[in-house]
């Protein structure tokens, strides 16, 4: 990429210049000798003109690509790309939000997932999900039961719930991190663990692997600290006349029984959770929050057009970046687009954040109307735009920004490839496309076609950049 402008500059002679210039072989040739003993080949007569035209068009493409990286949200200040350490810090902050804490409870559940799925799949916006749970628009992350038996007595059920952990157990010796050195986890800088004899690319790969291994170990430590606090408070609560304030975050026996007496199975993970669960807004099927946060849009891709065997395969670099799309998630049950769920919390079991202390909960003497299962008509009466409907896109609000970023990346990649390819054809006399007996008759047509192709690419890239800038402006308002 970076060689293209230099190559153009080496072979270009400005208008009205005299004296020496260099041929493609590197020999110095004076203007006088060129006009006498050394006759210029036919293709060299137009060489400087085409070079200048090629340099102009190639430069336009390259400069447009550079502008797209320097554009700002408001169009006045350049946007700052996050450094590697800033991205690592953001991932670490996200990981901390996924730690289950016993004193962050809503209606008997928690604000962080139990751990049915791997960390890599928990890429949702944790702040958004926590807010939805606190607002009772999304079911909390409950600790699941592996099995459920309706014949369990109240005492048996309470004993089983008492033995439930805050989070699923971690694999202490995960195979993919087995031979990865993590160093001192208390130190934020781990540059000394990276082999400096490797290439820059290999060093980046090594750093990424070390960071992931360190973060995995940190997550284990963070969760173990919360597990120990939880266990200590449970032991403290068993003591007579215990006055610990933290005991108020522990569920009373009545709350444990109320939660798990009617275990509901999630049809996706086949685990049992307290009712009510979330329900799909389209076909009214239950789904736990642990599974709901897994459902997301497909990665940016080109439309799946039918392949014509008579036509050559088009590379992604040659396609219009504006055609990139990201399909909305479909319902896991009926495949309806724009998957969304609804949730109706029990009014008589409002405990934890925004409610009474979990330790003070008492079973109501008479069942309330809220214990009656909501009818299908009630659940199905909400439109997609209803304030109580939670769509999958809501918990990953950055999907549009990721799509625009991928479009811009592909546009730059396409422009750079075109600039290099066309500059070689226009300027390099030894390029294969410039050889052959038919060159003299077709060179002008080839140059014109190439210039039109480059101009079209530059226009498409400019349009794509303008759309990204407009989107950033609208998001900043």
N, C-alpha and C positions, 0 to 999 in steps of 0.2 A: 504494500500500500504506500508506505512512505517513500518507496523508490520512484514512484510514478512522476511526481513533480520534478525531482532531480533529473530524471531522464529527459523530461520535456525541456528543462532548462539547458541541458548540455547540448542539445541539438538545435537550438533556436537562435537565429541571428536576427537582431532587431532591424527594423526598417532603416535604410540609409546607412547601415554599418559597412565599413570596409576593412580590409586587412585579412588576418588569418581566421579560419574556422576549421572545425574538425569534421572529418567524414566518419561514417559508421565504423570504420576499421581503426579509428583513433589517430590517423595520420593528419598532420597539419597541412592545410592547403591554402595558399594565398589567392586573393581575388584575381591577381594578374595572371598567375599560372593557370588558374581555372579557365581563364578566357583565352589562353593561347595553346600551350602544349597539351594540357590535360583537359580534354573535353568532358563536360559534366554529362553523366548518363541521363536518358530521357526522364526517368522517374525523379531525378534530383532537381529538375527545374522547378517542380512544384513542392519540393520538400519543405522549404521554410514556411510557405503559406499554409500547408496542411498542418505543420507542426504547431503554428500559432493558433490555428482554428481548433486543433485537437487540445492544445494546452488550455485554451479558454473554456471549452466544454467540460473537459476532465476537471479543471479547477472549479468550475461551477458545481459539479456534482460533489466533489470532495468538500468544498466549503459549506455546501448545504448540509452535508452529513455532519460537519463539525458544529454548525449552528444548532442542530437538533440536540446535541449534548449539552450545549451551553444555555438553552432556553430556560427561563424561569417560570414560576407559577404565574406571576403577574406580567411576565414578558420584559421586565426591566433588569432584574438581578439574576445572575446565573444560578441554576439549581445545583446544590452541592451533593455530590454522590457520597454515600456513606462509606466510610473506611471499613476495612476488614474487622478491626476491633470494635467499631460501632455496631456492626451487624452481629458480632458475637455477643456484645452486651445486650442487644435487643432479644436475642434468642435465650439468653440466660434469664432475663426479666420475665419472658413468657413462661419459661420452665418453672420459675418460682410461683407463678400464678396457678400452676397445675398441681401444686402440693395441697393435699387434703388436710384441712385443719378442723379439729373437732369443735372449736369455738366459732366457726363460720358456718352456721347451720340455718336452713330455711325449711320449716315444716317437716323436720326430721331428716332432711337430706342435706347435701353439701354443695358448695360452689365450684368444686373441682371434681374431675372424673375419677372413678374408682380404679381404672387401669385395665379395662377389658381389651383395649387396643393399644398399639405401640405409640410411642411419643411422636414419631414422624407423622402420624395421621391426625394429631391434635393441633393442626395449624389454623384453627379458628381464632377469631378475635376474643380473647379471654375477657376483656372488659365488657364487651357487648353481651356475652353469655351470662356473666355474673349479674349484670343489670337486669336482664330478662328474668332470671331466676328470682332475684330479690323483688321484682315487680309482680311476681306470680304469673308471668306470661309463658313461662317454660318450666316444666317439672324440674326439680333439683336433681343432682346426681345422687341417687340412693345407693347404699351398699346392697348388692344383690344377694339373693339366696341361690345356691346351686340347685336346690330341689325344694319342693313344697308339698306338704301333706295336710289335707284339711282335717285329718283326725288328731293333729297335735293339740294338746291341751294348752291352756294359757301359760302354765308354768313351764312346759316344755318349749314353747315358742320363745318365751322371754329368755330362757337359758341359751337357746340357739343364737338369738340376736345379740346377747351379751358377749358371745365369743367371736363376733364378726370384727374383722380388722378395719382400719380406716381406708387402707389402700391395698390393692393386690400386691403380692410379693414380687420383688425384683429378682432377676437372675444375676447373682453376684458375679459370676464368671461368664459373661456373655462372650461367645466364641469370636465374634468379629472384633472385639476389643481385647482379646486375650494377650496379644504380644505388643500392645500399644502402651508406651510409657506415658504416665499422666503427671509425674512430678509432684510438687507441693501444691495441693489444691487451694491452699490459702493465698497463694500468690496469683495475681491476675496475669502476670507476664510469664509466658512459657516459651519464649523464643529460643532459650538454650536447648530445648528438646528437639529442635528442627535441625536436620543435617544440612549444613551450609554447602556441602560439596555437590548437592543435587542441583539440577536445573531449576529455574524459577518456577516452572509449571509443577515439577515434582515437589518442590518445597511447599507450594500452595496446597497440593493434595495432602501432603503429610500434615500440614497445619490443620486442615479441615478434619482429618481423622483423629488427631490428638485432641482437638477441641471437642469433638463429639464424644470421645471416650471420657474426657474430664467432666463434661456436662452430665453424662450418664452417672458417673460416680457421685457427683454433687447432688443429683436428684435423689439418689439412694440415701445420702446423708441427711438431706433436708427432710425427707419423708420419715426417716427413722427418728429424728428429733421430735416430730409431731406425734409419731406412734408412741414414743416413750411418755410424752406429756399426757396423752390420752389414757394410757395405762395407769400412770400415777394418779390421775384424777379419779379413775374408776376405783382404784384401791382406796383412795382417800374417802370416797363417798360411802364405802362399806363400813367405815369406822363410825361408832356411835357419836352423836352430837358433833358431826363434822361441820365446820363453819367456812370452808374454803369457798370463795366467791366463784371460782372456776367450775365448781360442781353444778352450778345453775345451767351450764351449757350441755350437761349430760341429760339424755332422755330419761324420763320417768318410766316405770314399768308399764303404766297405762299407755304412754305414748308408743312404746315398743310394740305393745300388743295391738294398738289401733292401727299402726303402720303395716304390720306384717300378717294380720289375721286373715286377710283376703289377698294373698299373693297373686299378682298378675304376671303372666309370662310374656316377655317381649318376643314376637315372632321372628326377630332377626338374630338376636344373640342367644335365645332360649334360656335366659336367666329370669328369675322371679323378682319382681319389684313391688313396693307398696303402690296401691292405687290412690289416686288416678294417674295414669300415664299420659303422655302426649298422644294426640290422635291426628292422623293425616287429615288435612282439610278436604281432600278430594274423595277418598273412599272410606274414611272414618276407621282406619285400622290403627291399633295401638303401636307405639314405638317409644322406647326409653330415650332419655336425653343422651346417654352414652352412644347410642347408635345414630341418633339424629345428627350429632355434630360431625359424623363421618361423611355425610352426604354433601357433595359440593359439585360445582361446575367442572366440566371437562377442561383439560389444559387447552390453551389456544391452538387451533389447528385450521387448516384449510377445509372448505366444504368437501364432503365425501362424494365427489362427482363420479359418475360411471366412467370407467377407463375404456377409451376407444383403442382397440388393438391396432388400428390402422394409423394412429397418430403417435409421434414420438413422445416419450415420457417427459413431462415438464418438471424440472427441478424447482424446489421451493424458492431458490434465489431468483428465479425467473418469473415468479408469480407476483401479483399485485399484493403488497402487504395489507392493503385495506380490506382484502377478502378474508383475512384471518378472523375467526369467530371463536366464541366460547359458549357452548350450548348450556342452557340452564339445566339444573339437575331434575331428573324425573322421579316420580314417586316410586319407592322401592316395591310397592305392591301392584299398582295398576298402571305404572309408567306414564302418568299424567305429568306434563311439563310444569316447571315452576313449583317444585315441591314445597309444601308449607304445612305447619302443624298448629293445633290449638291446644290449650290446656286450661282446665277449670279446677282451681285449687279448692280444697275443702275449707269452708269458712270456719268450721268449729275446730279446726286443727291448725290454726295459724300460730306457729311457734317459731322461736329463733329471731332472726332479723326481721323487724317490723311486726313482731308479735310478742306473746308472753314467753317467759323463760321455759325451755323444754323440760326442766326438772319439776315445774309446777303443774304440768298438764294432768288433767283428770278426765277419765272417760265420762261422757255425758250419760245421765241416767236413762234418757230416752233418745232413740235415734232421731236425728234432725232430717229435714227435707234434703239437706245437702248430701246425705248418705245415699240417696236414691241416684242410680246411674243416669246421667244426662241422656236424653233421648237422641236418636239420630237426627231428628228434625232440628233440635237445638244446636247440635254440633255443625250440621250442614248448612245452617242459615247464614253463615259468615262468608263474605266475599273475600277475594284475595287481598283487597286493599283495607280490610277491616283492621282496626288498631290492635285487636287481640290475636290476629293471625301472625305467626312467626315464619317467615320464609327462609329457606336455606341461604339465600344471598345476604340476608341481614346479618348473619354471624361471620360472613367473610365480605365485608363491604369494599375491600380493595380489589375485587375481581376485575373491575373496569380499568383500574390503573395498571394492573398486570397485563391486561390485553393490550392497552396502548403502548406499554413498554416493550412488549414483544413485537408489536407492529413496527415501532421505531427501530428496534434492533435489526429486524429483518430488512427494513428499508435501507439502513446504513450498510448492512452486509451486501445487499444487492447492488447498491450504488458503488461500493468499493470494488466489488468484483468486476462490474461493468467498466469502471474507470481504468483498472489495470489491463483488462482484456482489450479494450478499444485503443488505449494509448499504445499498446504493443503493435496493434495492427496498423495504426496510423503513422507511427513514427519509426518503428524498427524496420529498416530495409531488408533485413534477413529473416523477417517473420515468414513462416510457410505460406500465409495467405497472400503474400506480395510476390511470390515466385510464379513462374510458368509463362508460357508463350502468350496467354490471353490477358496478361496483366494490363498492358497498355490500353486495351479496349474497354476493360471493365473497372479500372481503378477509380475513375471519377464516380461511377455509379456506386461502387463499394463505399467510397468515402462519404457520399451523400446519404446512403442508407445508414451508415454507422452514426453519422451526425444526428440524423433523425431519431435513431434509437436512443442515443445518449440524451437528446433533448427530451424525449418522452419519459425516460427514466428520471431525469431531473425534475420534470413537472410533477410526476407521481410522488416523488420524495418530498417535494415542497408542499404538496397538498396534504400528505400524511403528517408532516411536521406541524402544519397549520391546525389540523384537527386535534393533535395532541396539545398544542398551546391553548386552543379554545376550551378543551376539556379541563385543563388545569385551572384556567380562569374561572370556569363555572363551579369547580369543586372548591375554590378558595373563597367563594362568596358565601 
